[in-house]
Every structure is written in structure tokens, then in C-alpha cells.
Amino acid sequence: MTPKRACIYPKDIQRITGRSERYGRKLLQDIRNYLDKEPHQFVTIKEFSEYSGIEMEEVILYIK
């Protein structure tokens, strides 16, 4: 399976976790801080998968 895009958005995290979109924004910020990324840089699906412990294939199912 290949994703149609490389980055993940708060709405995707909302669909995956069942939490709010605000939680998704905070989680993306936490991942950026953990990876020493700048605020304008995107978080990839792979980075989210590694950080959250959710298999990449499972993440891809939710973002299609």
C-alpha cells in the first residue's frame, strides 16, 4: 500500500485515534518538538507511525 500523500494532518489523527482535532494539532506539535523540526515543517506518515507506535499500514488505511 502506498499513501497518496506524504504528510499527516490533524484531521487524519482525529480519524485514527477518535480524539478531537485539537488533540491532533497538539500531537503534531509534540512530534515536531521530539524530532527537532521547525514549526513550518510537515510531519510525515512514517514519522507519525514511529512516534505513535501504530503500524504504517493502519495509518494509511485511515488517510485514504
N, CA, C and O atoms as a Maestro MAE file, in Angstrom:
{
 s_m_m2io_version
 :::
 2.0.0
}

f_m_ct {
 s_m_title
 :::
 protein
 m_atom[256] {
  # First column is atom index #
  i_m_mmod_type
  r_m_x_coord
  r_m_y_coord
  r_m_z_coord
  i_m_residue_number
  s_m_chain_name
  s_m_pdb_residue_name
  s_m_pdb_atom_name
  i_m_atomic_number
  :::
  1 25 0.831 -1.190 0.000 1 A "MET " " N  " 7
  2 3 0.000 0.000 0.000 1 A "MET " " CA " 6
  3 2 0.869 1.245 0.000 1 A "MET " " C  " 6
  4 15 1.825 1.340 0.771 1 A "MET " " O  " 8
  5 25 0.550 2.178 -0.841 2 A "THR " " N  " 7
  6 3 1.270 3.442 -0.848 2 A "THR " " CA " 6
  7 2 0.282 4.569 -0.599 2 A "THR " " C  " 6
  8 15 -0.808 4.582 -1.172 2 A "THR " " O  " 8
  9 25 0.655 5.499 0.240 3 A "PRO " " N  " 7
  10 3 -0.242 6.627 0.512 3 A "PRO " " CA " 6
  11 2 -0.282 7.590 -0.660 3 A "PRO " " C  " 6
  12 15 0.634 7.627 -1.482 3 A "PRO " " O  " 8
  13 25 -1.355 8.372 -0.728 4 A "LYS " " N  " 7
  14 3 -1.480 9.365 -1.787 4 A "LYS " " CA " 6
  15 2 -0.695 10.629 -1.461 4 A "LYS " " C  " 6
  16 15 -0.431 11.451 -2.338 4 A "LYS " " O  " 8
  17 25 -0.328 10.775 -0.195 5 A "ARG " " N  " 7
  18 3 0.455 11.937 0.210 5 A "ARG " " CA " 6
  19 2 1.446 11.528 1.284 5 A "ARG " " C  " 6
  20 15 1.329 10.458 1.882 5 A "ARG " " O  " 8
  21 25 2.413 12.386 1.521 6 A "ALA " " N  " 7
  22 3 3.496 12.029 2.437 6 A "ALA " " CA " 6
  23 2 3.271 12.539 3.857 6 A "ALA " " C  " 6
  24 15 3.807 11.964 4.804 6 A "ALA " " O  " 8
  25 25 2.492 13.604 4.024 7 A "CYS " " N  " 7
  26 3 2.350 14.196 5.353 7 A "CYS " " CA " 6
  27 2 0.990 13.858 5.966 7 A "CYS " " C  " 6
  28 15 0.051 13.459 5.277 7 A "CYS " " O  " 8
  29 25 0.922 14.034 7.273 8 A "ILE " " N  " 7
  30 3 -0.295 13.734 8.012 8 A "ILE " " CA " 6
  31 2 -0.824 15.025 8.630 8 A "ILE " " C  " 6
  32 15 -0.049 15.901 9.015 8 A "ILE " " O  " 8
  33 25 -2.132 15.133 8.721 9 A "TYR " " N  " 7
  34 3 -2.799 16.333 9.210 9 A "TYR " " CA " 6
  35 2 -3.618 16.025 10.460 9 A "TYR " " C  " 6
  36 15 -3.926 14.863 10.722 9 A "TYR " " O  " 8
  37 25 -3.973 17.047 11.231 10 A "PRO " " N  " 7
  38 3 -4.761 16.822 12.457 10 A "PRO " " CA " 6
  39 2 -6.065 16.055 12.217 10 A "PRO " " C  " 6
  40 15 -6.468 15.249 13.055 10 A "PRO " " O  " 8
  41 25 -6.714 16.294 11.104 11 A "LYS " " N  " 7
  42 3 -7.960 15.590 10.793 11 A "LYS " " CA " 6
  43 2 -7.708 14.093 10.620 11 A "LYS " " C  " 6
  44 15 -8.547 13.277 11.002 11 A "LYS " " O  " 8
  45 25 -6.569 13.729 10.054 12 A "ASP " " N  " 7
  46 3 -6.206 12.320 9.925 12 A "ASP " " CA " 6
  47 2 -6.028 11.686 11.305 12 A "ASP " " C  " 6
  48 15 -6.497 10.575 11.550 12 A "ASP " " O  " 8
  49 25 -5.356 12.392 12.189 13 A "ILE " " N  " 7
  50 3 -5.133 11.890 13.549 13 A "ILE " " CA " 6
  51 2 -6.464 11.740 14.269 13 A "ILE " " C  " 6
  52 15 -6.653 10.798 15.039 13 A "ILE " " O  " 8
  53 25 -7.384 12.662 14.023 14 A "GLN " " N  " 7
  54 3 -8.718 12.566 14.607 14 A "GLN " " CA " 6
  55 2 -9.411 11.275 14.161 14 A "GLN " " C  " 6
  56 15 -10.016 10.581 14.978 14 A "GLN " " O  " 8
  57 25 -9.324 10.958 12.887 15 A "ARG " " N  " 7
  58 3 -9.944 9.731 12.364 15 A "ARG " " CA " 6
  59 2 -9.277 8.477 12.935 15 A "ARG " " C  " 6
  60 15 -9.954 7.495 13.237 15 A "ARG " " O  " 8
  61 25 -7.962 8.511 13.082 16 A "ILE " " N  " 7
  62 3 -7.223 7.339 13.554 16 A "ILE " " CA " 6
  63 2 -7.475 7.086 15.034 16 A "ILE " " C  " 6
  64 15 -7.731 5.952 15.437 16 A "ILE " " O  " 8
  65 25 -7.405 8.137 15.843 17 A "THR " " N  " 7
  66 3 -7.468 7.972 17.297 17 A "THR " " CA " 6
  67 2 -8.862 8.125 17.885 17 A "THR " " C  " 6
  68 15 -9.127 7.645 18.987 17 A "THR " " O  " 8
  69 25 -9.753 8.790 17.160 18 A "GLY " " N  " 7
  70 3 -11.073 9.053 17.719 18 A "GLY " " CA " 6
  71 2 -11.082 10.228 18.669 18 A "GLY " " C  " 6
  72 15 -12.099 10.497 19.308 18 A "GLY " " O  " 8
  73 25 -9.977 10.928 18.774 19 A "ARG " " N  " 7
  74 3 -9.874 12.106 19.640 19 A "ARG " " CA " 6
  75 2 -10.218 13.345 18.826 19 A "ARG " " C  " 6
  76 15 -10.554 13.242 17.646 19 A "ARG " " O  " 8
  77 25 -10.135 14.507 19.446 20 A "SER " " N  " 7
  78 3 -10.504 15.752 18.783 20 A "SER " " CA " 6
  79 2 -9.417 16.223 17.819 20 A "SER " " C  " 6
  80 15 -8.274 15.768 17.872 20 A "SER " " O  " 8
  81 25 -9.802 17.144 16.940 21 A "GLU " " N  " 7
  82 3 -8.832 17.716 16.003 21 A "GLU " " CA " 6
  83 2 -7.793 18.538 16.758 21 A "GLU " " C  " 6
  84 15 -6.632 18.607 16.353 21 A "GLU " " O  " 8
  85 25 -8.209 19.153 17.847 22 A "ARG " " N  " 7
  86 3 -7.268 19.915 18.671 22 A "ARG " " CA " 6
  87 2 -6.192 18.993 19.244 22 A "ARG " " C  " 6
  88 15 -5.022 19.370 19.309 22 A "ARG " " O  " 8
  89 25 -6.581 17.797 19.654 23 A "TYR " " N  " 7
  90 3 -5.612 16.811 20.116 23 A "TYR " " CA " 6
  91 2 -4.620 16.476 18.996 23 A "TYR " " C  " 6
  92 15 -3.424 16.322 19.242 23 A "TYR " " O  " 8
  93 25 -5.128 16.367 17.770 24 A "GLY " " N  " 7
  94 3 -4.274 16.094 16.621 24 A "GLY " " CA " 6
  95 2 -3.242 17.185 16.405 24 A "GLY " " C  " 6
  96 15 -2.082 16.902 16.105 24 A "GLY " " O  " 8
  97 25 -3.669 18.445 16.561 25 A "ARG " " N  " 7
  98 3 -2.726 19.563 16.414 25 A "ARG " " CA " 6
  99 2 -1.651 19.514 17.493 25 A "ARG " " C  " 6
  100 15 -0.474 19.747 17.218 25 A "ARG " " O  " 8
  101 25 -2.064 19.209 18.725 26 A "LYS " " N  " 7
  102 3 -1.092 19.135 19.819 26 A "LYS " " CA " 6
  103 2 -0.128 17.974 19.612 26 A "LYS " " C  " 6
  104 15 1.071 18.107 19.858 26 A "LYS " " O  " 8
  105 25 -0.645 16.842 19.164 27 A "LEU " " N  " 7
  106 3 0.218 15.696 18.931 27 A "LEU " " CA " 6
  107 2 1.240 15.985 17.830 27 A "LEU " " C  " 6
  108 15 2.407 15.615 17.955 27 A "LEU " " O  " 8
  109 25 0.811 16.637 16.764 28 A "LEU " " N  " 7
  110 3 1.756 17.006 15.703 28 A "LEU " " CA " 6
  111 2 2.827 17.951 16.236 28 A "LEU " " C  " 6
  112 15 3.996 17.842 15.863 28 A "LEU " " O  " 8
  113 25 2.434 18.876 17.104 29 A "GLN " " N  " 7
  114 3 3.411 19.782 17.704 29 A "GLN " " CA " 6
  115 2 4.398 19.011 18.582 29 A "GLN " " C  " 6
  116 15 5.598 19.283 18.560 29 A "GLN " " O  " 8
  117 25 3.892 18.054 19.350 30 A "ASP " " N  " 7
  118 3 4.767 17.225 20.181 30 A "ASP " " CA " 6
  119 2 5.763 16.439 19.324 30 A "ASP " " C  " 6
  120 15 6.934 16.311 19.681 30 A "ASP " " O  " 8
  121 25 5.289 15.918 18.202 31 A "ILE " " N  " 7
  122 3 6.174 15.167 17.303 31 A "ILE " " CA " 6
  123 2 7.229 16.088 16.712 31 A "ILE " " C  " 6
  124 15 8.395 15.705 16.624 31 A "ILE " " O  " 8
  125 25 6.842 17.304 16.303 32 A "ARG " " N  " 7
  126 3 7.821 18.264 15.779 32 A "ARG " " CA " 6
  127 2 8.884 18.575 16.822 32 A "ARG " " C  " 6
  128 15 10.073 18.622 16.507 32 A "ARG " " O  " 8
  129 25 8.459 18.787 18.058 33 A "ASN " " N  " 7
  130 3 9.419 19.064 19.137 33 A "ASN " " CA " 6
  131 2 10.349 17.878 19.351 33 A "ASN " " C  " 6
  132 15 11.556 18.057 19.517 33 A "ASN " " O  " 8
  133 25 9.799 16.674 19.347 34 A "TYR " " N  " 7
  134 3 10.581 15.462 19.559 34 A "TYR " " CA " 6
  135 2 11.624 15.276 18.462 34 A "TYR " " C  " 6
  136 15 12.740 14.830 18.730 34 A "TYR " " O  " 8
  137 25 11.259 15.619 17.220 35 A "LEU " " N  " 7
  138 3 12.149 15.450 16.075 35 A "LEU " " CA " 6
  139 2 12.985 16.695 15.776 35 A "LEU " " C  " 6
  140 15 13.715 16.727 14.786 35 A "LEU " " O  " 8
  141 25 12.882 17.711 16.619 36 A "ASP " " N  " 7
  142 3 13.603 18.977 16.423 36 A "ASP " " CA " 6
  143 2 13.302 19.610 15.074 36 A "ASP " " C  " 6
  144 15 14.205 20.076 14.380 36 A "ASP " " O  " 8
  145 25 12.030 19.623 14.712 37 A "LYS " " N  " 7
  146 3 11.610 20.259 13.464 37 A "LYS " " CA " 6
  147 2 11.155 21.674 13.741 37 A "LYS " " C  " 6
  148 15 10.772 22.007 14.862 37 A "LYS " " O  " 8
  149 25 11.197 22.498 12.719 38 A "GLU " " N  " 7
  150 3 10.695 23.860 12.796 38 A "GLU " " CA " 6
  151 2 9.157 23.827 12.726 38 A "GLU " " C  " 6
  152 15 8.589 22.865 12.209 38 A "GLU " " O  " 8
  153 25 8.485 24.858 13.235 39 A "PRO " " N  " 7
  154 3 7.019 24.882 13.224 39 A "PRO " " CA " 6
  155 2 6.397 24.788 11.834 39 A "PRO " " C  " 6
  156 15 5.277 24.297 11.692 39 A "PRO " " O  " 8
  157 25 7.101 25.247 10.818 40 A "HIS " " N  " 7
  158 3 6.536 25.232 9.467 40 A "HIS " " CA " 6
  159 2 6.749 23.895 8.744 40 A "HIS " " C  " 6
  160 15 6.200 23.686 7.662 40 A "HIS " " O  " 8
  161 25 7.531 23.002 9.326 41 A "GLN " " N  " 7
  162 3 7.833 21.732 8.672 41 A "GLN " " CA " 6
  163 2 6.716 20.711 8.911 41 A "GLN " " C  " 6
  164 15 6.084 20.695 9.967 41 A "GLN " " O  " 8
  165 25 6.492 19.867 7.913 42 A "PHE " " N  " 7
  166 3 5.449 18.852 7.986 42 A "PHE " " CA " 6
  167 2 5.937 17.616 8.722 42 A "PHE " " C  " 6
  168 15 7.139 17.364 8.817 42 A "PHE " " O  " 8
  169 25 4.982 16.845 9.242 43 A "VAL " " N  " 7
  170 3 5.263 15.552 9.847 43 A "VAL " " CA " 6
  171 2 4.820 14.489 8.842 43 A "VAL " " C  " 6
  172 15 3.688 14.518 8.358 43 A "VAL " " O  " 8
  173 25 5.708 13.562 8.536 44 A "THR " " N  " 7
  174 3 5.368 12.536 7.558 44 A "THR " " CA " 6
  175 2 4.581 11.410 8.218 44 A "THR " " C  " 6
  176 15 4.545 11.280 9.442 44 A "THR " " O  " 8
  177 25 3.954 10.604 7.373 45 A "ILE " " N  " 7
  178 3 3.206 9.453 7.864 45 A "ILE " " CA " 6
  179 2 4.140 8.492 8.590 45 A "ILE " " C  " 6
  180 15 3.778 7.927 9.622 45 A "ILE " " O  " 8
  181 25 5.326 8.311 8.054 46 A "LYS " " N  " 7
  182 3 6.311 7.412 8.669 46 A "LYS " " CA " 6
  183 2 6.714 7.916 10.058 46 A "LYS " " C  " 6
  184 15 6.786 7.136 11.007 46 A "LYS " " O  " 8
  185 25 6.978 9.224 10.175 47 A "GLU " " N  " 7
  186 3 7.353 9.796 11.469 47 A "GLU " " CA " 6
  187 2 6.229 9.641 12.484 47 A "GLU " " C  " 6
  188 15 6.478 9.306 13.642 47 A "GLU " " O  " 8
  189 25 4.986 9.886 12.054 48 A "PHE " " N  " 7
  190 3 3.840 9.716 12.947 48 A "PHE " " CA " 6
  191 2 3.719 8.266 13.387 48 A "PHE " " C  " 6
  192 15 3.475 7.989 14.561 48 A "PHE " " O  " 8
  193 25 3.888 7.344 12.452 49 A "SER " " N  " 7
  194 3 3.773 5.927 12.750 49 A "SER " " CA " 6
  195 2 4.822 5.495 13.773 49 A "SER " " C  " 6
  196 15 4.510 4.776 14.721 49 A "SER " " O  " 8
  197 25 6.043 5.927 13.582 50 A "GLU " " N  " 7
  198 3 7.120 5.574 14.511 50 A "GLU " " CA " 6
  199 2 6.879 6.175 15.891 50 A "GLU " " C  " 6
  200 15 7.112 5.511 16.901 50 A "GLU " " O  " 8
  201 25 6.420 7.415 15.948 51 A "TYR " " N  " 7
  202 3 6.192 8.092 17.223 51 A "TYR " " CA " 6
  203 2 5.023 7.473 17.979 51 A "TYR " " C  " 6
  204 15 5.101 7.261 19.189 51 A "TYR " " O  " 8
  205 25 3.939 7.184 17.265 52 A "SER " " N  " 7
  206 3 2.722 6.700 17.917 52 A "SER " " CA " 6
  207 2 2.734 5.199 18.173 52 A "SER " " C  " 6
  208 15 2.001 4.714 19.035 52 A "SER " " O  " 8
  209 25 3.563 4.452 17.431 53 A "GLY " " N  " 7
  210 3 3.589 3.008 17.580 53 A "GLY " " CA " 6
  211 2 2.497 2.311 16.785 53 A "GLY " " C  " 6
  212 15 2.297 1.106 16.934 53 A "GLY " " O  " 8
  213 25 1.789 3.053 15.947 54 A "ILE " " N  " 7
  214 3 0.752 2.482 15.092 54 A "ILE " " CA " 6
  215 2 1.398 2.086 13.771 54 A "ILE " " C  " 6
  216 15 2.133 2.872 13.173 54 A "ILE " " O  " 8
  217 25 1.128 0.880 13.323 55 A "GLU " " N  " 7
  218 3 1.705 0.396 12.071 55 A "GLU " " CA " 6
  219 2 1.369 1.337 10.917 55 A "GLU " " C  " 6
  220 15 0.262 1.872 10.838 55 A "GLU " " O  " 8
  221 25 2.328 1.529 10.036 56 A "MET " " N  " 7
  222 3 2.149 2.443 8.914 56 A "MET " " CA " 6
  223 2 0.989 2.018 8.014 56 A "MET " " C  " 6
  224 15 0.270 2.870 7.491 56 A "MET " " O  " 8
  225 25 0.802 0.737 7.831 57 A "GLU " " N  " 7
  226 3 -0.292 0.242 7.005 57 A "GLU " " CA " 6
  227 2 -1.650 0.640 7.584 57 A "GLU " " C  " 6
  228 15 -2.576 0.969 6.844 57 A "GLU " " O  " 8
  229 25 -1.758 0.606 8.923 58 A "GLU " " N  " 7
  230 3 -3.000 1.000 9.586 58 A "GLU " " CA " 6
  231 2 -3.258 2.494 9.385 58 A "GLU " " C  " 6
  232 15 -4.391 2.907 9.138 58 A "GLU " " O  " 8
  233 25 -2.212 3.290 9.493 59 A "VAL " " N  " 7
  234 3 -2.349 4.740 9.303 59 A "VAL " " CA " 6
  235 2 -2.808 5.037 7.883 59 A "VAL " " C  " 6
  236 15 -3.686 5.875 7.676 59 A "VAL " " O  " 8
  237 25 -2.230 4.367 6.918 60 A "ILE " " N  " 7
  238 3 -2.553 4.603 5.515 60 A "ILE " " CA " 6
  239 2 -4.017 4.286 5.228 60 A "ILE " " C  " 6
  240 15 -4.647 4.959 4.412 60 A "ILE " " O  " 8
  241 25 -4.561 3.270 5.891 61 A "LEU " " N  " 7
  242 3 -5.977 2.924 5.697 61 A "LEU " " CA " 6
  243 2 -6.897 4.080 6.052 61 A "LEU " " C  " 6
  244 15 -7.928 4.272 5.408 61 A "LEU " " O  " 8
  245 25 -6.536 4.852 7.070 62 A "TYR " " N  " 7
  246 3 -7.387 5.942 7.541 62 A "TYR " " CA " 6
  247 2 -7.237 7.235 6.757 62 A "TYR " " C  " 6
  248 15 -8.126 8.085 6.800 62 A "TYR " " O  " 8
  249 25 -6.146 7.398 6.052 63 A "ILE " " N  " 7
  250 3 -5.953 8.677 5.354 63 A "ILE " " CA " 6
  251 2 -6.382 8.642 3.905 63 A "ILE " " C  " 6
  252 15 -6.318 9.665 3.223 63 A "ILE " " O  " 8
  253 25 -6.814 7.504 3.420 64 A "LYS " " N  " 7
  254 3 -7.262 7.423 2.025 64 A "LYS " " CA " 6
  255 2 -8.628 8.018 1.850 64 A "LYS " " C  " 6
  256 15 -9.157 8.033 0.739 64 A "LYS " " O  " 8
  :::
 }
 m_bond[255] {
  # First column is bond index #
  i_m_from
  i_m_to
  i_m_order
  :::
  1 1 2 1
  2 2 3 1
  3 3 4 2
  4 3 5 1
  5 5 6 1
  6 6 7 1
  7 7 8 2
  8 7 9 1
  9 9 10 1
  10 10 11 1
  11 11 12 2
  12 11 13 1
  13 13 14 1
  14 14 15 1
  15 15 16 2
  16 15 17 1
  17 17 18 1
  18 18 19 1
  19 19 20 2
  20 19 21 1
  21 21 22 1
  22 22 23 1
  23 23 24 2
  24 23 25 1
  25 25 26 1
  26 26 27 1
  27 27 28 2
  28 27 29 1
  29 29 30 1
  30 30 31 1
  31 31 32 2
  32 31 33 1
  33 33 34 1
  34 34 35 1
  35 35 36 2
  36 35 37 1
  37 37 38 1
  38 38 39 1
  39 39 40 2
  40 39 41 1
  41 41 42 1
  42 42 43 1
  43 43 44 2
  44 43 45 1
  45 45 46 1
  46 46 47 1
  47 47 48 2
  48 47 49 1
  49 49 50 1
  50 50 51 1
  51 51 52 2
  52 51 53 1
  53 53 54 1
  54 54 55 1
  55 55 56 2
  56 55 57 1
  57 57 58 1
  58 58 59 1
  59 59 60 2
  60 59 61 1
  61 61 62 1
  62 62 63 1
  63 63 64 2
  64 63 65 1
  65 65 66 1
  66 66 67 1
  67 67 68 2
  68 67 69 1
  69 69 70 1
  70 70 71 1
  71 71 72 2
  72 71 73 1
  73 73 74 1
  74 74 75 1
  75 75 76 2
  76 75 77 1
  77 77 78 1
  78 78 79 1
  79 79 80 2
  80 79 81 1
  81 81 82 1
  82 82 83 1
  83 83 84 2
  84 83 85 1
  85 85 86 1
  86 86 87 1
  87 87 88 2
  88 87 89 1
  89 89 90 1
  90 90 91 1
  91 91 92 2
  92 91 93 1
  93 93 94 1
  94 94 95 1
  95 95 96 2
  96 95 97 1
  97 97 98 1
  98 98 99 1
  99 99 100 2
  100 99 101 1
  101 101 102 1
  102 102 103 1
  103 103 104 2
  104 103 105 1
  105 105 106 1
  106 106 107 1
  107 107 108 2
  108 107 109 1
  109 109 110 1
  110 110 111 1
  111 111 112 2
  112 111 113 1
  113 113 114 1
  114 114 115 1
  115 115 116 2
  116 115 117 1
  117 117 118 1
  118 118 119 1
  119 119 120 2
  120 119 121 1
  121 121 122 1
  122 122 123 1
  123 123 124 2
  124 123 125 1
  125 125 126 1
  126 126 127 1
  127 127 128 2
  128 127 129 1
  129 129 130 1
  130 130 131 1
  131 131 132 2
  132 131 133 1
  133 133 134 1
  134 134 135 1
  135 135 136 2
  136 135 137 1
  137 137 138 1
  138 138 139 1
  139 139 140 2
  140 139 141 1
  141 141 142 1
  142 142 143 1
  143 143 144 2
  144 143 145 1
  145 145 146 1
  146 146 147 1
  147 147 148 2
  148 147 149 1
  149 149 150 1
  150 150 151 1
  151 151 152 2
  152 151 153 1
  153 153 154 1
  154 154 155 1
  155 155 156 2
  156 155 157 1
  157 157 158 1
  158 158 159 1
  159 159 160 2
  160 159 161 1
  161 161 162 1
  162 162 163 1
  163 163 164 2
  164 163 165 1
  165 165 166 1
  166 166 167 1
  167 167 168 2
  168 167 169 1
  169 169 170 1
  170 170 171 1
  171 171 172 2
  172 171 173 1
  173 173 174 1
  174 174 175 1
  175 175 176 2
  176 175 177 1
  177 177 178 1
  178 178 179 1
  179 179 180 2
  180 179 181 1
  181 181 182 1
  182 182 183 1
  183 183 184 2
  184 183 185 1
  185 185 186 1
  186 186 187 1
  187 187 188 2
  188 187 189 1
  189 189 190 1
  190 190 191 1
  191 191 192 2
  192 191 193 1
  193 193 194 1
  194 194 195 1
  195 195 196 2
  196 195 197 1
  197 197 198 1
  198 198 199 1
  199 199 200 2
  200 199 201 1
  201 201 202 1
  202 202 203 1
  203 203 204 2
  204 203 205 1
  205 205 206 1
  206 206 207 1
  207 207 208 2
  208 207 209 1
  209 209 210 1
  210 210 211 1
  211 211 212 2
  212 211 213 1
  213 213 214 1
  214 214 215 1
  215 215 216 2
  216 215 217 1
  217 217 218 1
  218 218 219 1
  219 219 220 2
  220 219 221 1
  221 221 222 1
  222 222 223 1
  223 223 224 2
  224 223 225 1
  225 225 226 1
  226 226 227 1
  227 227 228 2
  228 227 229 1
  229 229 230 1
  230 230 231 1
  231 231 232 2
  232 231 233 1
  233 233 234 1
  234 234 235 1
  235 235 236 2
  236 235 237 1
  237 237 238 1
  238 238 239 1
  239 239 240 2
  240 239 241 1
  241 241 242 1
  242 242 243 1
  243 243 244 2
  244 243 245 1
  245 245 246 1
  246 246 247 1
  247 247 248 2
  248 247 249 1
  249 249 250 1
  250 250 251 1
  251 251 252 2
  252 251 253 1
  253 253 254 1
  254 254 255 1
  255 255 256 2
  :::
 }
}
